[in-house]
């Protein structure tokens, strides 16, 4: 999957949890997983989500709120 596709999967997972205003996204690939950090630059910290995605299948493996 491309970074844009990973971000789309992560944003869909965030929307399912009621988080729709996460404008900033950063993708880090680690082995067989991709970490997508979604955040809102309006907040100094907190309110974001770290979404772990399997880039081979597009499955969301884990969603971790960032405090």
C-alpha positions as CSV (number, residue, x, y, z in Angstrom):
1,X,0.0,0.0,0.0
2,X,1.1,3.5,-0.6
3,X,1.4,6.1,2.2
4,X,-1.8,7.8,0.9
5,X,-3.7,4.5,1.1
6,X,-2.4,3.9,4.6
7,X,-3.5,7.3,5.7
8,X,-6.9,6.8,4.2
9,X,-7.3,3.5,6.2
10,X,-6.1,5.3,9.3
11,X,-8.5,8.2,8.8
12,X,-11.4,5.7,8.3
13,X,-10.5,4.0,11.6
14,X,-10.3,7.4,13.3
15,X,-13.7,8.4,11.9
16,X,-15.2,5.2,13.2
17,X,-14.1,6.4,16.7
18,X,-15.5,9.9,16.2
19,X,-12.2,11.6,15.4
20,X,-12.7,13.5,12.2
21,X,-10.5,16.6,12.6
22,X,-7.1,15.0,12.5
23,X,-5.5,17.0,9.7
24,X,-1.8,15.9,10.1
25,X,-0.6,12.4,9.2
26,X,2.8,10.8,9.4
27,X,3.6,7.3,8.2
28,X,6.4,5.1,9.6
29,X,7.0,1.7,8.3
30,X,8.4,-0.9,10.7
31,X,8.9,-4.4,9.3
32,X,5.6,-5.9,8.4
33,X,3.6,-3.0,10.0
34,X,3.0,0.6,9.2
35,X,2.4,3.2,11.9
36,X,0.2,6.1,11.0
37,X,0.2,9.0,13.5
38,X,-2.8,11.2,13.0
39,X,-2.9,14.5,14.9
40,X,-4.3,18.0,14.9
41,X,-1.7,20.7,14.8
42,X,-4.0,23.1,16.7
43,X,-3.3,21.1,19.8
44,X,0.1,21.2,21.4
45,X,-0.3,17.6,22.6
46,X,-3.0,15.0,22.9
47,X,-6.1,14.2,20.9
48,X,-4.3,12.2,18.2
49,X,-4.3,8.6,17.3
50,X,-1.6,6.1,16.4
51,X,-3.1,3.6,14.0
52,X,-1.1,0.4,13.3
53,X,-1.9,-1.0,9.8
54,X,-0.8,-4.2,8.0
55,X,0.3,-2.7,4.7
56,X,-0.1,-6.0,2.8
57,X,-3.8,-6.3,3.6
58,X,-4.9,-2.9,4.8
59,X,-6.2,-4.3,8.1
60,X,-6.1,-2.1,11.1
61,X,-4.2,-4.0,13.8
62,X,-4.4,-1.6,16.7
63,X,-5.5,2.0,17.5
64,X,-3.8,3.8,20.3
65,X,-5.0,7.2,21.6
66,X,-2.2,9.7,22.0
67,X,-2.4,11.6,25.3
